[in-house]
Amino acid sequence: MKVIRSLQGFQVLRYAALLLTGVLLAKSPLDTDSIGLYEALLLVSGFTGFFWTGGLLNALVPLYRSKSRETAADLNDSNSYAIANNASATASVNTRHAEQNGLLGEAFRTALLVNTGLVALLALFPGVWTGLLGLDHHSPQLWGIFCVFVFFNNPAYLAEYVYLVRDQSRELLYYGVAVFVIQLVAVGLPPLLGYGLEISLVGMALGALLRWLWLLHLLGPAWRMRSEEKARSALRRTAIPLAGSLLLGGTAMYLDGFIVAGALGQEALAVFRYGARELPLVLLLANAFSTAASAEVADDLTASLRMIRERSLAMLKRFVLISVALLLSSHWWFPKVFRPEFASSHTVFNIYLLLLIPRLLFPQTVLTGLGKTKVMFWISGFELGLNAGLSLLLVAPFGMKGVAWATVIAHLADKLLLMAYNHRALNIRPSAYVNGPAFVGYSLILALAYAVSLQIS
C-alpha cells in the first residue's frame, strides 16, 4: 500500500499546483476576462481527455497486477525447484514480464492514437469549441499553442501509472514534485512578472512536452511491444465501458461550465470555476484508493469489501471536520485567498463540499474489480441526464448555486443506484462495504454545518 500512498501524494501535488496557479493568476495583473479564458481552455482540455485516459488507465492497473501475481507464482515455482533447474518456470516468468511490458505498450499506443484524433478535431473545428465558450476573438493567436499542449498532455498521464504498477513509490513522489515545480514556474509565474496569458500557455505546452518525453524514457523498449490478443481483448472489454461511464458521468462537470458560460457569461464562468472545487484531498485520495482497491476486489472479494468499509470510514472521519471548518469560514478566506471579484465563489464551493459523502462511497470500485463495467455506463448516462436537466432547470432561479446543487444530487443518485445494483444483481449488500449508520450521522453533521454557513455568510 506504500505505492498507493505515493500515488495519492502525487495527485495532491498536481492538484495543489493547479490550485496555486489559480491563486497566482488571481493575484497577477491579468484581468478577469483573461483568467476566464485560462479556465475555459482548461475546461476544454479536461473534456478531451478525462474519460478515455481514466478508462484506459483504470483498466490497465488490475490487468497489469494480475500478471504480477502470475509472475510471483512462477518465481515461487522456480525457487522451489531450483535444484531441478526448472527452465519452464523461468521461461514463464520472462513471458509474464513481456506481457506486462506489452500491456504498457498497448496503453501508450492507444493513448497516442485516440489523442491524435481528438487534437485533429480541436485543430480542424476550433469554432465549435470556442463558440460554446464565447472565445472566438481569442482563438486565432492562442488555439494552436493550446492544441500542442493537449497533444502531449493527455498521453503523459500514463507516466504516474507506470510508477504505480512497477511499485516505484519514491520515484513517483519525486516525479510529483517535478510536475509541481514546472507547473508553478511555467504557468503561474509569467503573469506575476508582467507577461500575458500567451506566455503561460506556452509554458503549459512545454511542461506537457517534458512529461511526454519522460514517459518515453520510463517505457523504454516497452512502448513498441505488443501484448497477447487475450490481454488486449480484456483491456478493451474493461476500458471501453469504463471510459463511457466516465464520459457520461464526468461530462456533467464540463457541461456545467458550458451552461454557466452560456446562461451567465464568461466572467461568471470564472467565478463559478473558482468555486466549483471539491475538497481536493477527498477527490484525489478517493480516486487513488478506488483504483488500487479494484485490483484487490478481483483477488479476494470478502477481504477487500471489509477493507473498503474500514478505509472509507477512516477517510470520512478525517475529512468531515475539515469540511465543516471550511463551510463555516469560506465566506471570510475566499476573497482573501483570491481577489474580491471571486468572493461569491464561496457559495458554490460550500455546495461542492457536500460531495464528500457520495465521493467516499465505493460501489463502482466493486464493479470495476469484478469486471462489471457495463452497468456503470448506463447508470452514468442517467446521472448525466439528471445533472443536465436539473442544471438547466435551476440555473435561472438560483444561478450558479442551482448548477452546483444539480451536481450534488446527480452524483448521489449515481452512487445509490450502483449500490442497489450490487445488492440486487451481485448479492453484495451495501453494509458489506459501507458503514451505514456512520455515514448517515456524518451526513447530518455536514448538512447542519451547511445550514449554519448560509446564516453567517
C-alpha positions in Angstrom: 0.0 0.0 0.0 3.0 2.3 0.2 2.9 3.0 -3.6 -0.8 3.8 -3.3 0.0 6.5 -0.7 2.6 7.8 -3.1 0.0 8.0 -5.9 -2.3 9.9 -3.5 0.6 12.2 -2.7 1.3 12.7 -6.4 -2.3 13.6 -7.1 -2.3 16.0 -4.2 0.8 17.7 -5.5 -0.6 18.0 -9.0 -3.9 19.5 -7.7 -2.0 21.8 -5.4 0.0 23.1 -8.4 -3.2 23.8 -10.3 -4.8 25.5 -7.3 -1.7 27.6 -6.6 -1.5 28.6 -10.2 -5.1 29.8 -10.0 -4.1 31.9 -6.9 -1.1 33.3 -8.7 -3.2 34.3 -11.7 -5.8 35.9 -9.4 -3.1 37.9 -7.7 -1.4 38.9 -11.0 -2.2 41.9 -13.2 -4.3 39.7 -15.5 -7.9 40.9 -15.9 -10.8 38.7 -15.1 -11.5 38.1 -18.8 -8.1 36.6 -19.3 -8.4 34.4 -16.2 -11.8 33.3 -17.5 -10.1 32.4 -20.8 -7.5 30.3 -19.0 -10.2 28.4 -17.0 -12.2 27.9 -20.2 -9.2 26.4 -22.0 -8.6 24.1 -19.0 -12.2 23.1 -19.3 -11.8 22.1 -23.0 -8.5 20.3 -22.2 -10.0 18.3 -19.5 -13.1 17.4 -21.6 -10.9 16.0 -24.3 -9.1 13.5 -22.1 -10.6 12.8 -18.7 -12.9 9.9 -19.8 -10.7 7.8 -22.1 -7.5 8.3 -20.1 -9.4 7.3 -16.9 -11.0 4.3 -18.5 -7.7 3.1 -20.1 -5.5 3.6 -17.0 -8.0 2.2 -14.5 -8.4 -0.9 -16.7 -4.6 -1.2 -17.0 -3.9 -1.4 -13.3 -5.8 -4.6 -12.3 -4.7 -6.3 -15.6 -1.0 -5.5 -15.0 -1.3 -6.5 -11.3 -2.8 -9.9 -12.3 0.3 -10.5 -14.5 2.4 -9.6 -11.5 0.7 -12.2 -9.3 1.2 -14.8 -12.0 4.9 -13.8 -12.2 5.2 -14.1 -8.5 3.7 -17.6 -8.6 6.1 -18.6 -11.4 9.0 -17.3 -9.4 7.9 -19.4 -6.4 7.8 -22.4 -8.6 11.2 -21.6 -10.0 12.7 -21.2 -6.5 11.0 -24.4 -5.2 12.5 -26.4 -8.0 15.8 -24.5 -8.4 17.8 -27.7 -7.7 15.9 -29.4 -10.6 16.7 -26.3 -12.8 13.1 -25.7 -13.7 13.7 -23.9 -17.0 10.0 -23.9 -17.9 9.2 -21.7 -14.8 12.0 -19.3 -15.7 10.7 -19.1 -19.2 7.2 -18.4 -17.9 8.5 -15.6 -15.7 10.1 -14.0 -18.8 6.9 -14.4 -20.7 4.9 -12.7 -17.9 7.3 -9.7 -17.9 7.0 -9.4 -21.7 3.2 -9.5 -21.3 3.4 -6.7 -18.7 5.5 -4.6 -21.0 3.2 -5.4 -23.8 0.2 -4.0 -21.8 2.1 -0.8 -21.2 2.9 -0.5 -24.9 -0.7 -1.1 -25.8 -1.8 1.5 -23.4 0.7 4.1 -24.7 -0.1 3.5 -28.4 -3.9 3.5 -27.7 -3.5 6.8 -25.9 -1.4 8.3 -28.7 -3.9 7.2 -31.4 -7.0 8.4 -29.6 -5.5 11.7 -28.6 -4.2 12.4 -32.1 -7.8 12.1 -33.3 -9.1 14.4 -30.7 -6.4 17.0 -31.3 -7.3 16.9 -35.0 -10.9 17.7 -34.1 -9.7 20.6 -32.0 -7.4 21.9 -34.7 -9.9 21.5 -37.6 -13.0 22.7 -35.9 -11.9 25.4 -33.3 -15.1 27.4 -33.8 -17.2 24.6 -32.4 -15.3 24.7 -29.1 -14.6 28.4 -28.8 -18.1 29.3 -29.9 -19.5 27.3 -27.0 -17.5 29.4 -24.6 -17.6 32.7 -26.4 -13.9 32.7 -27.2 -13.8 33.3 -30.9 -12.0 36.6 -30.6 -9.2 34.8 -28.7 -8.8 31.7 -30.7 -6.5 32.8 -33.7 -3.4 33.6 -31.6 -3.8 31.0 -28.8 -5.6 28.0 -30.2 -2.5 26.5 -31.9 -0.5 26.6 -28.7 -3.4 25.1 -26.8 -3.6 22.2 -29.3 0.1 21.4 -28.9 -0.5 21.3 -25.1 -3.4 18.8 -25.4 -1.4 16.6 -27.9 1.4 16.0 -25.3 -0.6 16.4 -22.1 -3.2 13.6 -22.3 -0.8 10.6 -23.1 1.6 11.9 -20.4 -0.9 10.9 -17.7 0.3 7.3 -18.2 3.7 8.2 -16.5 2.4 8.1 -12.9 0.6 4.8 -13.6 3.9 3.3 -14.8 5.4 4.1 -11.5 2.3 2.7 -9.7 2.2 -0.7 -11.4 6.0 -1.0 -11.0 5.7 -0.2 -7.3 8.2 2.7 -7.5 6.8 4.8 -4.7 9.8 7.1 -4.1 10.3 7.8 -7.8 6.6 8.6 -8.1 6.8 11.3 -5.4 10.0 12.8 -7.0 8.1 12.9 -10.3 5.2 14.7 -8.5 7.5 17.3 -7.0 8.9 17.9 -10.5 5.5 18.3 -12.0 4.5 20.7 -9.2 7.5 23.0 -9.8 7.2 23.0 -13.6 3.5 24.0 -13.3 4.1 26.9 -11.0 7.2 28.2 -12.8 6.0 27.8 -16.4 2.3 28.8 -15.9 1.8 30.7 -12.7 5.0 32.8 -12.6 4.9 34.7 -16.0 1.7 36.7 -15.3 3.2 37.8 -12.0 6.2 39.1 -13.9 4.0 41.1 -16.2 3.7 38.7 -19.2 0.4 38.0 -20.9 -1.6 34.8 -20.8 0.0 33.6 -24.1 3.4 33.0 -22.3 1.6 30.9 -19.7 0.1 28.8 -22.4 3.5 28.3 -24.0 4.7 27.2 -20.6 1.8 24.7 -20.3 2.8 23.2 -23.7 6.5 22.9 -22.8 5.6 21.3 -19.5 3.4 18.7 -21.2 6.2 18.0 -23.7 8.7 17.4 -20.9 6.3 14.9 -19.2 5.7 13.1 -22.5 9.4 12.7 -23.2 9.9 11.4 -19.6 7.1 8.9 -20.2 9.0 7.6 -23.3 12.1 7.3 -21.0 10.1 5.3 -18.5 8.7 2.9 -21.0 11.9 2.3 -22.9 11.5 -0.5 -25.4 8.1 -1.4 -23.9 6.3 1.3 -26.0 6.9 -0.8 -29.1 6.0 -4.2 -27.5 2.6 -5.9 -28.1 0.6 -8.0 -25.7 -1.2 -11.2 -26.5 -4.6 -11.0 -28.0 -6.3 -12.3 -24.8 -4.8 -9.4 -22.8 -5.7 -6.8 -25.4 -9.2 -8.1 -25.5 -9.5 -7.9 -21.7 -8.1 -4.4 -21.7 -10.7 -3.3 -24.3 -13.6 -5.0 -22.6 -12.9 -3.3 -19.3 -11.7 0.1 -20.6 -14.4 0.9 -23.1 -17.4 0.7 -20.8 -15.4 2.4 -18.1 -14.4 5.2 -20.4 -18.0 5.5 -21.5 -19.1 5.7 -17.8 -16.5 8.4 -17.0 -17.5 10.3 -20.2 -21.2 10.3 -19.2 -20.6 10.9 -15.5 -17.8 13.3 -15.8 -19.3 15.3 -18.7 -21.6 16.8 -16.2 -18.7 18.8 -14.7 -17.8 20.3 -18.1 -21.5 20.6 -19.1 -22.0 22.7 -16.0 -19.3 25.1 -17.2 -20.9 25.4 -20.7 -24.3 26.1 -19.1 -22.9 28.7 -16.8 -21.0 30.4 -19.7 -24.0 30.3 -21.9 -26.5 31.5 -19.4 -24.5 33.9 -17.2 -21.5 34.9 -19.3 -17.7 34.2 -19.4 -16.9 36.3 -16.3 -19.5 34.2 -14.4 -17.7 31.1 -15.6 -14.5 32.3 -14.0 -16.4 32.9 -10.7 -18.1 29.5 -11.0 -14.9 27.6 -11.8 -13.1 29.1 -8.8 -15.8 27.9 -6.5 -16.6 24.6 -8.3 -13.8 22.7 -6.5 -14.3 19.7 -4.2 -12.1 19.3 -1.2 -9.0 18.2 -3.1 -7.7 15.7 -0.7 -11.1 13.9 -0.7 -11.3 13.7 -4.5 -7.7 12.7 -5.1 -7.4 10.2 -2.2 -10.7 8.6 -3.0 -9.8 8.2 -6.7 -6.4 6.7 -5.9 -7.9 4.4 -3.3 -10.6 3.2 -5.7 -8.0 2.4 -8.4 -6.0 0.3 -6.0 -8.9 -1.4 -4.3 -10.4 -2.5 -7.6 -7.4 -4.8 -8.0 -7.9 -6.2 -4.5 -11.6 -6.9 -5.2 -10.6 -9.3 -8.0 -8.2 -11.0 -5.8 -10.2 -11.6 -2.6 -13.8 -10.2 -2.6 -14.6 -10.7 1.1 -11.4 -9.3 2.5 -11.5 -6.3 0.1 -15.1 -5.4 1.0 -14.1 -5.3 4.6 -11.1 -3.2 3.8 -13.2 -0.8 1.7 -15.7 -0.4 4.6 -12.9 0.4 7.1 -10.8 2.7 4.9 -13.8 4.6 3.6 -15.0 5.3 7.2 -11.5 6.3 8.2 -11.4 8.8 5.4 -14.8 10.1 6.3 -13.9 10.7 9.9 -10.7 12.5 8.8 -12.4 14.9 6.3 -15.8 15.8 7.9 -14.2 18.1 10.5 -12.1 19.7 7.8 -15.2 20.2 5.6 -17.2 21.7 8.5 -14.4 24.2 9.2 -14.2 25.2 5.5 -18.0 25.5 5.3 -18.1 27.9 8.3 -15.1 30.0 7.2 -15.1 30.2 3.4 -17.0 33.5 3.3 -14.0 35.0 5.1 -11.0 33.5 3.4 -12.2 33.1 -0.2 -11.9 36.8 -1.1 -8.6 37.0 0.7 -7.0 34.0 -1.0 -8.3 35.0 -4.4 -9.5 38.5 -5.3 -12.7 40.3 -4.1 -14.3 39.7 -7.5 -14.4 36.0 -6.6 -16.0 36.4 -3.2 -19.3 34.9 -4.4 -17.5 31.8 -5.5 -17.6 30.6 -1.9 -21.3 29.8 -2.2 -20.6 27.3 -5.0 -17.6 25.9 -3.1 -19.7 25.3 0.0 -22.2 23.2 -2.0 -19.4 21.2 -3.6 -18.1 20.3 -0.2 -21.2 18.3 0.3 -19.9 15.9 -2.4 -17.8 14.4 0.4 -20.5 11.9 1.3 -21.1 10.3 -2.2 -17.4 10.6 -3.0 -16.5 8.2 -0.2 -19.0 5.5 -1.3 -17.3 2.9 -3.4 -19.8 0.7 -5.2 -18.0 1.5 -8.5 -14.8 0.0 -7.1 -16.5 -3.3 -6.5 -17.9 -3.4 -10.1 -14.6 -2.4 -11.6 -12.7 -5.1 -9.7 -15.3 -7.7 -10.8 -15.2 -6.5 -14.4 -18.9 -5.5 -14.4 -18.3 -2.1 -16.0 -21.2 -2.1 -18.5 -23.8 -1.2 -15.8 -21.7 1.7 -14.8 -22.0 3.1 -18.3 -25.8 3.0 -18.2 -26.1 4.5 -14.7 -23.7 7.2 -15.6 -25.9 8.1 -18.6 -28.8 8.5 -16.1 -26.6 10.7 -14.0 -25.6 12.9 -16.9 -29.3 13.4 -17.9 -30.3 14.2 -14.4 -27.5 16.6 -13.9 -28.1 18.4 -17.2 -31.9 18.6 -16.6 -31.5 19.9 -13.1 -28.8 22.4 -14.1 -31.0 23.9 -16.9 -34.0 23.9 -14.6 -32.2 25.6 -11.6 -29.7 28.0 -13.3 -32.4 30.6 -14.0 -33.9 30.8 -10.5 -30.7 30.1 -8.5 -27.9 31.0 -10.8 -24.5 29.2 -10.2 -25.8 27.7 -6.9 -28.5 25.9 -8.8 -26.0 24.3 -11.1 -23.9 23.2 -8.2 -26.9 21.6 -6.4 -27.6 19.7 -9.6 -24.2 18.2 -9.5 -24.5 17.0 -5.8 -28.0 15.5 -6.4 -27.0 13.7 -9.6 -23.7 12.3 -8.1 -25.5 11.0 -5.0 -28.2 9.3 -7.2 -25.4 7.6 -9.2 -23.8 6.0 -6.1 -27.2 4.9 -4.7 -28.1 3.2 -8.0 -24.8 1.4 -8.2 -25.2 0.2 -4.6 -28.7 -1.0 -5.5 -27.3 -2.9 -8.5 -24.6 -4.6 -6.4 -27.3 -5.7 -3.9 -29.8 -6.9 -6.4 -27.6 -8.4 -9.2 -24.5 -9.5 -7.3 -26.0 -10.1 -3.8 -23.4 -7.8 -2.3 -25.2 -5.8 0.5 -24.2 -2.2 1.0 -23.4 -2.9 4.6 -20.5 -5.2 3.4 -18.6 -2.1 2.2 -20.4 0.9 3.8 -20.8 1.7 7.5 -24.4 3.0 7.0 -25.1 4.5 10.5 -21.8 6.3 10.5 -22.4 7.7 7.0 -25.9 8.9 7.9 -24.6 10.5 11.1 -21.8 12.4 9.4 -24.1 13.4 6.6 -26.4 15.1 9.1 -23.4 16.9 10.7 -22.3 18.2 7.3 -25.9 19.3 6.4 -26.2 21.2 9.7 -22.9 22.9 9.1 -24.1 24.0 5.6 -27.3 25.4 7.1 -25.2 27.4 9.6 -23.0 28.7 6.8 -26.0 30.2 5.0 -26.8 32.2 8.1 -23.3 33.6 8.6 -22.2 34.3 5.1 
